[in-house]
Amino acid sequence: MKIKQRKLAIIAGGGELVLSCIKACKKQNIKFLLIGIEGYYNSSYYQSHINLSLNKIGNIFYILNKENIKNILFIGNVN
């Protein structure tokens, strides 16, 4: 019996922990939507699906609802 796996939203700031999380999701075949916070998330390895500035961060709820995403991970540093 296969368990239905939902999509994960990764809301990413800066730092190496973000890249480790993305690599782990890819290795375990976890589908995810990467939302990068402008000015903090900057990776040449993985391009974010959506970029949001801090003053537009409230739009995350609209995006999550539109994509029907219930699992959310906030990760990385934001000053």
C-alpha positions, 0 to 999 in steps of 0.5 A: 500500500502506497501512502499518498505524499503531499507537497512540502513548502520550503520557505527559505532564508539564507544558510547552508541548512537550507541546501541540506534540506533541499538535498534531503528532499530530493534524495527522498523524492519529496515534492516541494515548492521552494519559496525564497525570501529575497535578499536572504535566499541565494543559491546557485544550486537550486533556483527557487520556484517563487521569490518573495520580499519581506514586505510581501511575505503575507502572500505566502498564505495565498500561494499555499492555499492556491497550491493546496499545501498543508506541510510548511517548513520555515528554514534559514536565517533572516535578519 
